[in-house]
């Protein structure tokens, strides 16, 4: 990883999006990045005709584009940086990922959220699809409503989540490179679900102790291959729970997770990426 030369900030003018805005400009300054703001005009389904195709809802698309352009022009009016601003029409997630791939975007920055009682299952359909489909790193924050989110702006304390697959060797080196560019402290975190206190082993704690010790030894071997000797936070329990607890304990500003783990057939982080993002008390960057 050599930094982020081109950052894409999808803008929907929501309060969540405005809460993320203060993080975008420092990131562009840190990496001297080109910044593109994108607003996607999403056409209502009914515009294409009703269920029976017997009618259509008239929508003034050019007017919506013009309104979006005017609002976008003032969205970063305090910035002294030259910012590209574009308007697209279509499905937001598809437009975002397509633009990122075609325009050498190195980082997408956007907020996310869940929906009511289904918060434990959903991140928000647009962000979830971008996370799944984008080929570049994605920065996101799930708790933009928290008033203390801004305390993580400085990004001086970073934590990288790892599983114990061979792919983590490359991942650790990426974490180290990113922490160096932020001039930040870096530590690793790994959860061992089989050693959870929630599981009933009776009086015999030999198995959870064995699992934790084996995990520590494997993490040490991976670090040796990566040429690092970072502190590792390791506990038994659900992955997102352990990552969240470690991030709170160490007052972490940014959690890193493996971008590729979202697409690999195996790997503990693949099935836990969304829950890590949802539960993390600070922004998460998938690399």
C-alpha positions, -999 to +999 in steps of 0.1 A: +000+000+000+014+033-011-013+056+002-046+068-012-040+090-043-077+093-052-105+093-026-142+090-035-167+104-011-203+095-021-227+122-008-264+118-001-267+150+020-279+131+050-269+139+086-248+107+086-229+119+055-223+153+071-210+136+102-184+118+081-173+149+062-148+161+088-129+128+084-126+132+046-106+164+043-078+153+068-075+120+049-070+138+016-044+161+033-026+132+049-021+114+016-022+145-007-051+128-025-073+138-053-109+141-039-141+134-058-175+140-044-203+120-060-241+123-057-262+096-073-298+105-082-317+074-075-348+070-097-379+056-079-389+022-090-423+035-101-407+057-126-402+027-148-438+017-146-461+001-120-464-035-112-487-041-142-468-016-164-500+003-169-488+036-157-456+055-148-447+081-122-433+112-139-400+123-124-381+154-136-347+138-137-328+168-151-343+190-123-331+164-097-297+164-113-295+202-112-307+203-076-281+177-066-253+197-085-262+229-067-262+212-032-230+194-040-213+226-050-217+239-014-209+207+004-172+214+007-173+251+003-149+256+033-122+235+016-092+251+000-087+219-020-097+215-056-125+190-055-141+171-084-179+169-082-200+146-103-237+137-105-248+102-116-282+087-122-289+051-113-284+026-085-261+043-059-240+012-050-235+002-087-226+037-097-201+041-068-183+008-074-183+013-112-169+048-109-142+037-084-130+009-107-130+030-139-113+061-123-085+045-103-101+053-069-079+041-041-103+047-012-141+051-008-152+069+023-189+066+034-211+062+065-234+032+071-263+023+094-287-004+103-325-005+101-345-006+134-348-040+150-328-055+121-297-034+130-280-066+141-283-080+105-280-050+082-254-023+077-275-005+051-280-018+016-258+007-003-228+004+020-231-034+023-231-037-015-202-013-019-182-033+007-189-065-011-183-053-047-156-026-044-121-036-053-105-008-034-103-001+003-135+012+020-136+035+050-169+035+069-184+045+103-215+029+117-221+052+146-221+087+131-248+098+156-224+095+185-213+130+196-178+117+204-171+104+169-149+135+162-124+124+189-111+099+164-102+125+138-065+125+147-062+087+140-032+082+162-041+048+176-049+019+151-059-017+156-057-044+129-079-074+131-064-107+119-074-143+115-047-170+115-046-178+078-014-174+058-031-144+041-026-125+074+011-121+067+005-097+038-023-081+058-001-073+087+025-057+065-003-035+050-014-025+085+022-016+094+026+005+062-007+023+068+001+030+105+035+044+095+019+068+071-005+079+098+024+081+123+001+060+145+005+033+171-005-001+158-016-033+176-034-064+164-065-081+176-076-117+172-107-135+186-109-172+195-146-181+194-139-217+207-124-203+239-154-181+248-165-178+284-201-183+271-193-219+263-198-245+290-167-265+298-176-272+334-146-271+357-123-283+330-108-252+313-080-271+296-096-268+261-100-230+261-065-225+275-051-248+248-070-229+221-058-195+233-022-207+236-023-223+202-037-191+187-009-170+204+018-193+190+003-191+155+000-153+157+036-151+167+046-173+137+027-151+113+043-120+128+077-136+124+070-141+087+058-105+085+089-092+103+068-076+131+065-079+168+033-060+176+012-063+207-018-087+201-051-084+219-064-119+221-095-132+239-120-160+236-154-149+222-173-137+192-152-118+168-170-085+167-175-085+205-137-090+211-127-064+185-152-039+200-140-045+235-103-042+225-110-010+206-128+005+236-101-006+260-072+009+240-092+040+228-086+031+192-093+057+165-094+033+135-100-005+132-084-022+101-098-054+086-088-074+056-105-062+024-099-095+006-114-115+035-148-104+023-144-124-009-123-154+002-140-188+006-124-193+040-112-170+067-127-160+100-129-123+090-150-130+059-181-139+078-175-113+105-166-083+085-201-067+086-205-073+123-171-058+130-180-027+112-215-025+128-202-030+163-169-010+162-170+021+184-148+040+158-144+041+120-133+009+102-111+007+071-112-025+051-079-027+031 
